[in-house]
Amino acid sequence: MDETLLASADAAYEAQDWEVAASDYLAAVGDDVEGTGRALHHAGNALMRLKRLDEASAAYARALEDETYEEAASVASNLGTAEVALGRYAEAVEAFRRALEDPDYPARYKAHQGLAGALCKLGQVENAAEDYRKAALDGDNPEPGKALNNLGMCFMELDRPQDAVQAYRAAVDLDEYAGRGRAAANLGMAYAALGMHERAVAAFERARDDFGHKFSPSLEAAYRASKSAAAPVEKIEGWSTGEMPPIIDAEHPAPVSPDAADDTAFFTITEDEMREADRDARRVERQDKQEGRRKGVALIVWGAIVLVIVAGLAAMYLAGIGYPTQQMTVNGMMEAYGAGESVDSYWVAAPTTDVDRAMASLPPAWASYDVELVSRSARTALVEVTVTLEQGGVVTYEVSLAREGVGWKVNGVTNSFSSMGGGV
């Protein structure tokens, strides 16, 4: 390697004279491979500044041929960025994954974010969401809000607006994130997709009024639609608009057909027979009344008992009470997962691949965990699991459950991105 040209290239690079730096680095390297990684790395950076993307990609690729260069992961990540800019997304995915092969790469969040963007371009949105999630949870990421906002967009693309709400809310809550207005507007769109229009209006107005986010025509239309849908129903004389009270025609009630009677016996019966018939009728009537009272009392008692039981069961059902309880189900799932056992019995009927994918969001090991019931209704419940990691960090997960018979089964596990204390 030409040391004189290398020194000249370093000076130009320091002075941000990208044209001279790129030219001198490439000239200094010549046809050498070993020991040229740093020069080619900087040459690629200078060419990126000059927007000479093809040449930058070639410089980075050559730098990776130097197996002695210790910053190969950074070179691979830069190569991925160049390939994305060139629209070569498959090559970008390969480069970013090479960067992530180095467990000591200090800027792994960059590779995760770049990889996620390339996967989105290839239509692999679910895989992209996983890498955005990893980028957001990376403790070294100085701007997790960007990854969270992109994660929310992936969830919306996957028709999972409830998960998108969690990601957008976490992004909006990050004071240092410059894109809070955009995240708040996206949050409004997610709430609107869920039919929660009052919350959608609040999110849209916060984006506009608190963060100064300018609405695009589509955002403005969504805001107005949610505002209209959130308006209270007009009441007129106790009836909701559009409803009709029942109509009763008091002057012309429906005719009632009399029971047919055989009147001829009245003209042929004797007086004694009439008195005897009257006595028999009164006796039968008294017996019927006594028997009716006894049956009525019994029916009332048993009816009251049944009503109490049914009311109690209904109240328990509506209150979300069941067996096994929500906490018992989640504890069982966590214990089984921690022991490396199958968790399928704790989940609603779902493909094993879907269960495995959801459970993969949990860490493989932890020091301890706490389970707390957040909310419950007749058919759904939400449980918060706070996991203390072995390395000292704390991560919170939200486990959603669905009623199955009298008990509960898990139907989703997601990160609660608003609590990332301690990193991962």
C-alpha positions as CSV (number, residue, x, y, z in Angstrom):
1,M,0.0,0.0,0.0
2,D,1.3,3.5,-0.9
3,E,1.7,5.1,2.6
4,T,2.1,8.6,1.1
5,L,-1.2,8.4,-0.7
6,L,-2.8,6.9,2.4
7,A,-1.7,9.9,4.5
8,S,-3.0,12.3,1.9
9,A,-6.3,10.4,1.8
10,D,-6.6,10.5,5.6
11,A,-6.0,14.3,5.6
12,A,-8.6,14.9,2.9
13,Y,-11.1,12.6,4.7
14,E,-10.6,14.6,7.9
15,A,-11.2,17.8,6.0
16,Q,-14.3,16.3,4.4
17,D,-12.8,16.7,0.9
18,W,-14.6,13.6,-0.3
19,E,-13.4,13.7,-3.9
20,V,-9.7,13.7,-3.0
21,A,-10.2,11.3,-0.1
22,A,-11.9,8.7,-2.4
23,S,-9.4,9.1,-5.2
24,D,-6.3,8.8,-2.9
25,Y,-7.6,5.9,-0.9
26,L,-8.3,3.9,-4.0
27,A,-5.0,4.8,-5.5
28,A,-3.1,3.9,-2.2
29,V,-4.7,0.4,-2.1
30,G,-4.0,-0.6,-5.7
31,D,-4.4,-4.3,-6.2
32,D,-3.7,-5.2,-2.6
33,V,-6.2,-7.1,-0.4
34,E,-4.7,-7.8,3.0
35,G,-4.4,-4.8,5.3
36,T,-6.5,-2.6,3.0
37,G,-9.8,-2.9,4.8
38,R,-9.7,0.5,6.6
39,A,-8.7,2.4,3.4
40,L,-11.4,0.8,1.4
41,H,-14.0,1.3,4.2
42,H,-13.2,5.1,4.2
43,A,-13.2,5.2,0.4
44,G,-16.7,3.7,0.4
45,N,-17.8,6.3,2.9
46,A,-16.4,9.1,0.8
47,L,-18.1,7.8,-2.3
48,M,-21.4,7.5,-0.5
49,R,-21.1,11.2,0.4
50,L,-20.6,11.9,-3.3
51,K,-23.6,9.7,-4.1
52,R,-21.5,7.5,-6.3
53,L,-23.4,4.5,-5.0
54,D,-22.1,1.8,-7.4
55,E,-18.5,2.7,-6.7
56,A,-19.2,2.8,-2.9
57,S,-20.8,-0.6,-3.0
58,A,-17.7,-2.0,-4.9
59,A,-15.3,-0.4,-2.3
60,Y,-17.2,-1.9,0.6
61,A,-17.3,-5.3,-1.0
62,R,-13.5,-5.2,-1.5
63,A,-13.0,-4.1,2.1
64,L,-14.9,-7.2,3.2
65,E,-12.3,-9.3,1.4
66,D,-9.7,-8.2,4.0
67,E,-10.2,-10.8,6.7
68,T,-7.9,-9.0,9.1
69,Y,-10.1,-5.9,9.3
70,E,-11.8,-5.7,12.6
71,E,-14.7,-3.4,11.6
72,A,-16.1,-5.8,9.0
73,A,-19.5,-5.6,10.5
74,S,-19.7,-1.9,10.1
75,V,-18.5,-2.3,6.5
76,A,-21.3,-4.9,5.8
77,S,-23.9,-2.6,7.3
78,N,-22.7,0.3,5.1
79,L,-22.8,-2.0,2.1
80,G,-26.4,-2.9,2.9
81,T,-27.2,0.8,3.0
82,A,-25.7,1.3,-0.4
83,E,-27.5,-1.7,-1.9
84,V,-30.9,-0.3,-0.5
85,A,-30.2,3.0,-2.2
86,L,-29.5,1.2,-5.4
87,G,-32.7,-0.8,-5.1
88,R,-30.9,-4.1,-4.8
89,Y,-32.9,-5.3,-1.7
90,A,-31.9,-9.0,-1.8
91,E,-28.2,-8.0,-1.8
92,A,-28.9,-5.5,1.0
93,V,-30.6,-8.2,3.2
94,E,-27.5,-10.4,2.7
95,A,-25.2,-7.6,3.7
96,F,-27.1,-6.6,6.8
97,R,-27.4,-10.2,8.0
98,R,-23.6,-10.5,7.6
99,A,-23.2,-7.5,9.9
100,L,-25.5,-9.1,12.5
101,E,-23.3,-12.2,12.5
102,D,-20.8,-10.3,14.6
103,P,-22.2,-10.3,18.2
104,D,-19.8,-7.6,19.2
105,Y,-21.0,-5.1,16.5
106,P,-21.8,-2.0,18.6
107,A,-24.4,-0.6,16.3
108,R,-26.5,-3.7,15.7
109,Y,-29.7,-1.5,15.8
110,K,-28.5,0.1,12.5
111,A,-28.3,-3.3,10.8
112,H,-31.7,-4.3,12.2
113,Q,-33.3,-1.2,11.0
114,G,-31.7,-1.4,7.6
115,L,-32.5,-5.1,7.3
116,A,-36.2,-4.3,8.2
117,G,-36.4,-1.7,5.5
118,A,-35.1,-4.0,2.9
119,L,-37.4,-6.8,4.0
120,C,-40.4,-4.4,3.7
121,K,-39.4,-3.6,0.1
122,L,-39.3,-7.4,-0.6
123,G,-42.8,-7.8,0.9
124,Q,-41.6,-9.7,3.9
125,V,-43.4,-7.4,6.3
126,E,-43.7,-9.9,9.2
127,N,-40.0,-10.5,9.3
128,A,-39.4,-6.7,9.0
129,A,-41.6,-6.1,12.0
130,E,-39.4,-8.5,14.1
131,D,-36.2,-6.6,13.1
132,Y,-37.8,-3.2,13.9
133,R,-38.8,-4.6,17.3
134,K,-35.2,-5.6,17.9
135,A,-33.9,-2.2,16.8
136,A,-36.4,-0.5,19.2
137,L,-35.4,-2.6,22.1
138,D,-31.6,-2.2,21.5
139,G,-30.3,-0.2,24.5
140,D,-27.6,1.4,22.3
141,N,-30.2,2.8,19.9
142,P,-30.2,6.6,20.4
143,E,-33.5,7.0,18.6
144,P,-35.8,4.0,19.2
145,G,-38.8,6.1,18.3
146,K,-38.0,5.8,14.6
147,A,-38.0,2.0,14.8
148,L,-41.2,2.0,16.9
149,N,-43.0,4.2,14.3
150,N,-41.8,1.9,11.5
151,L,-42.9,-1.1,13.6
152,G,-46.3,0.4,13.9
153,M,-46.5,0.8,10.2
154,C,-45.6,-2.9,9.7
155,F,-48.4,-3.9,12.1
156,M,-50.9,-1.8,10.2
157,E,-49.8,-3.5,7.0
158,L,-50.3,-6.9,8.7
159,D,-53.8,-5.8,9.7
160,R,-52.9,-5.7,13.4
161,P,-54.0,-2.2,14.5
162,Q,-54.1,-3.1,18.2
163,D,-50.3,-4.0,18.1
164,A,-49.7,-0.8,16.0
165,V,-51.4,1.3,18.8
166,Q,-48.8,-0.1,21.3
167,A,-45.9,0.8,19.1
168,Y,-47.1,4.2,18.1
169,R,-48.0,5.1,21.7
170,A,-44.5,4.2,22.8
171,A,-43.0,6.3,20.1
172,V,-45.1,9.3,21.0
173,D,-44.1,9.0,24.7
174,L,-40.4,9.3,23.8
175,D,-39.6,13.0,24.5
176,E,-36.4,13.0,22.5
177,Y,-38.0,11.5,19.3
178,A,-38.3,14.2,16.7
179,G,-41.0,12.4,14.8
180,R,-43.6,12.4,17.6
181,G,-46.1,14.3,15.5
182,R,-45.9,11.7,12.7
183,A,-46.2,8.9,15.3
184,A,-49.3,10.6,16.9
185,A,-51.0,11.0,13.5
186,N,-50.3,7.3,12.8
187,L,-51.7,6.5,16.2
188,G,-54.9,8.2,15.2
189,M,-55.1,6.1,12.1
190,A,-54.6,2.9,14.2
191,Y,-57.4,3.9,16.6
192,A,-59.6,4.7,13.6
193,A,-59.0,1.2,12.2
194,L,-60.1,-0.2,15.6
195,G,-63.3,1.9,15.5
196,M,-62.1,3.9,18.6
197,H,-62.9,7.2,17.1
198,E,-62.8,9.4,20.2
199,R,-59.2,8.3,20.9
200,A,-58.4,8.7,17.2
201,V,-59.6,12.3,17.3
202,A,-57.5,13.0,20.4
203,A,-54.4,11.5,18.7
204,F,-54.9,13.4,15.5
205,E,-55.4,16.7,17.4
206,R,-52.4,16.1,19.5
207,A,-50.3,15.5,16.4
208,R,-51.6,18.8,14.9
209,D,-51.8,21.0,17.9
210,D,-49.1,19.8,20.3
211,F,-46.5,18.7,17.8
212,G,-47.3,20.9,14.8
213,H,-47.6,18.0,12.4
214,K,-49.1,19.1,9.1
215,F,-51.9,16.8,7.8
216,S,-51.8,15.4,4.3
217,P,-55.1,15.2,2.5
218,S,-55.6,11.6,3.5
219,L,-54.9,12.3,7.1
220,E,-57.3,15.3,7.1
221,A,-60.0,13.0,5.6
222,A,-59.3,10.4,8.3
223,Y,-59.5,13.0,11.0
224,R,-62.8,14.4,9.8
225,A,-64.3,10.9,9.4
226,S,-63.3,10.0,13.0
227,K,-64.6,13.3,14.3
228,S,-67.9,12.7,12.6
229,A,-68.1,9.1,13.9
230,A,-67.3,10.2,17.4
231,A,-70.1,12.7,17.5
232,P,-72.9,11.9,20.1
233,V,-76.2,10.5,18.8
234,E,-78.9,13.1,18.6
235,K,-81.8,12.5,21.0
236,I,-85.4,13.6,20.2
237,E,-88.0,13.2,22.9
238,G,-86.2,10.3,24.4
239,W,-85.8,8.4,21.1
240,S,-82.5,8.1,19.3
241,T,-82.6,9.6,15.8
242,G,-83.7,6.9,13.4
243,E,-85.6,4.8,15.9
244,M,-89.4,4.5,15.9
245,P,-91.6,3.9,19.0
246,P,-94.1,1.1,18.8
247,I,-97.5,2.2,17.3
248,I,-100.6,1.3,19.3
249,D,-104.1,2.1,17.8
250,A,-106.2,2.6,20.9
251,E,-109.4,3.3,18.9
252,H,-109.2,0.1,16.8
253,P,-107.8,-2.7,18.9
254,A,-107.4,-6.1,17.3
255,P,-110.6,-8.2,17.6
256,V,-110.6,-11.0,20.1
257,S,-112.4,-14.2,19.0
258,P,-114.7,-15.6,21.8
259,D,-114.4,-19.2,22.7
260,A,-117.1,-21.4,21.1
261,A,-119.7,-22.5,23.7
262,D,-122.5,-25.1,23.5
263,D,-125.6,-23.2,24.9
264,T,-128.2,-26.0,24.2
265,A,-127.6,-27.7,27.6
266,F,-128.8,-24.7,29.5
267,F,-132.3,-25.1,28.1
268,T,-132.6,-28.9,28.8
269,I,-130.9,-29.4,32.3
270,T,-133.2,-29.7,35.4
271,E,-133.0,-27.5,38.5
272,D,-131.6,-30.4,40.8
273,E,-129.0,-31.2,38.1
274,M,-128.0,-27.5,38.0
275,R,-127.5,-27.4,41.8
276,E,-125.5,-30.7,41.8
277,A,-123.4,-29.4,38.9
278,D,-122.8,-26.1,40.8
279,R,-121.6,-28.0,44.0
280,D,-119.3,-30.2,41.9
281,A,-117.9,-27.1,40.1
282,R,-117.2,-25.3,43.4
283,R,-115.5,-28.3,44.9
284,V,-113.3,-28.8,41.8
285,E,-112.5,-25.1,41.8
286,R,-111.4,-25.2,45.5
287,Q,-109.2,-28.2,44.9
288,D,-107.7,-26.6,41.8
289,K,-107.0,-23.4,43.8
290,Q,-105.3,-25.3,46.6
291,E,-103.3,-27.4,44.3
292,G,-102.4,-24.4,42.2
293,R,-101.2,-22.5,45.3
294,R,-99.0,-25.4,46.4
295,K,-97.5,-25.7,42.9
296,G,-97.2,-22.0,42.6
297,V,-95.2,-21.7,45.8
298,A,-92.9,-24.5,44.8
299,L,-92.4,-23.1,41.4
300,I,-91.6,-19.6,42.9
301,V,-89.1,-21.1,45.4
302,W,-87.3,-23.2,42.8
303,G,-87.5,-20.4,40.3
304,A,-85.9,-18.0,42.8
305,I,-83.1,-20.5,43.5
306,V,-82.4,-21.0,39.8
307,L,-82.5,-17.3,39.2
308,V,-80.0,-16.7,42.0
309,I,-77.7,-19.4,40.6
310,V,-78.0,-18.2,37.0
311,A,-77.5,-14.5,38.1
312,G,-74.4,-15.4,40.0
313,L,-72.9,-17.4,37.2
314,A,-73.8,-14.7,34.7
315,A,-72.3,-12.0,36.9
316,M,-69.1,-14.1,37.2
317,Y,-69.0,-14.7,33.5
318,L,-69.5,-11.0,32.7
319,A,-66.9,-10.0,35.2
320,G,-64.4,-12.2,33.4
321,I,-64.1,-14.8,36.3
322,G,-63.3,-18.3,35.2
323,Y,-61.3,-21.4,35.9
324,P,-58.4,-21.6,35.2
325,T,-58.0,-17.9,35.9
326,Q,-56.1,-15.6,33.5
327,Q,-53.2,-15.5,35.9
328,M,-53.1,-19.3,36.3
329,T,-53.0,-19.7,32.5
330,V,-50.2,-17.2,32.0
331,N,-48.2,-18.6,34.9
332,G,-48.5,-22.1,33.4
333,M,-47.4,-20.8,30.0
334,M,-44.4,-19.0,31.5
335,E,-43.3,-22.0,33.6
336,A,-43.6,-24.4,30.6
337,Y,-41.7,-22.0,28.3
338,G,-39.0,-21.5,30.8
339,A,-38.6,-25.2,31.2
340,G,-38.4,-25.7,27.5
341,E,-41.7,-27.6,27.4
342,S,-44.6,-27.2,24.9
343,V,-47.0,-24.3,25.6
344,D,-49.7,-25.3,23.0
345,S,-52.1,-26.3,25.8
346,Y,-52.2,-22.8,27.1
347,W,-53.0,-21.2,23.7
348,V,-56.2,-21.0,21.8
349,A,-56.3,-23.2,18.7
350,A,-53.6,-21.8,16.5
351,P,-50.9,-23.2,14.2
352,T,-47.8,-24.2,16.1
353,T,-45.7,-21.9,13.9
354,D,-47.8,-18.9,15.0
355,V,-47.5,-19.9,18.7
356,D,-43.7,-20.3,18.3
357,R,-43.4,-16.9,16.6
358,A,-45.3,-15.2,19.3
359,M,-43.4,-16.9,22.1
360,A,-40.1,-16.0,20.5
361,S,-40.7,-12.4,21.6
362,L,-40.0,-13.6,25.2
363,P,-36.4,-13.9,26.3
364,P,-35.1,-17.5,26.4
365,A,-34.2,-17.1,30.1
366,W,-34.9,-14.7,33.0
367,A,-34.2,-14.1,36.7
368,S,-37.9,-13.7,37.7
369,Y,-41.2,-12.5,36.4
370,D,-44.4,-11.0,37.8
371,V,-48.0,-11.5,36.5
372,E,-50.6,-8.8,36.9
373,L,-54.2,-8.7,35.6
374,V,-54.7,-5.4,33.8
375,S,-58.2,-5.7,32.4
376,R,-60.9,-8.3,31.8
377,S,-64.4,-8.6,30.3
378,A,-66.7,-11.4,29.6
379,R,-64.7,-12.7,26.6
380,T,-61.3,-11.0,26.6
381,A,-58.6,-10.2,29.1
382,L,-55.2,-8.5,29.2
383,V,-52.4,-9.6,31.6
384,E,-49.1,-7.7,32.1
385,V,-45.9,-9.8,32.6
386,T,-42.9,-8.0,33.9
387,V,-39.7,-10.0,33.2
388,T,-36.5,-9.3,35.1
389,L,-33.7,-10.4,32.8
390,E,-30.6,-12.3,34.0
391,Q,-28.4,-9.4,32.9
392,G,-30.4,-6.9,35.0
393,G,-32.8,-5.3,32.5
394,V,-36.6,-5.3,32.9
395,V,-39.0,-5.8,30.0
396,T,-42.8,-5.8,30.2
397,Y,-45.0,-8.0,27.9
398,E,-48.7,-7.8,27.4
399,V,-50.5,-11.2,27.1
400,S,-54.0,-11.2,25.6
401,L,-56.4,-14.0,26.5
402,A,-59.7,-15.2,25.2
403,R,-62.5,-17.0,26.9
404,E,-62.6,-20.8,26.2
405,G,-65.4,-22.5,27.9
406,V,-65.3,-21.4,31.6
407,G,-61.6,-20.8,31.5
408,W,-59.0,-18.7,29.6
409,K,-56.5,-19.4,26.8
410,V,-53.7,-17.1,25.5
411,N,-54.2,-15.6,22.0
412,G,-51.3,-13.2,21.8
413,V,-48.0,-12.0,23.4
414,T,-46.5,-8.6,22.6
415,N,-43.9,-6.2,24.0
416,S,-45.1,-3.3,25.9
417,F,-42.7,-0.9,24.2
418,S,-43.3,1.9,26.6
419,S,-41.3,0.1,29.3
420,M,-37.8,-0.6,28.2
421,G,-36.1,0.3,31.4
422,G,-32.6,-1.3,31.6
423,G,-32.5,-2.3,28.0
424,V,-32.4,-5.8,26.7
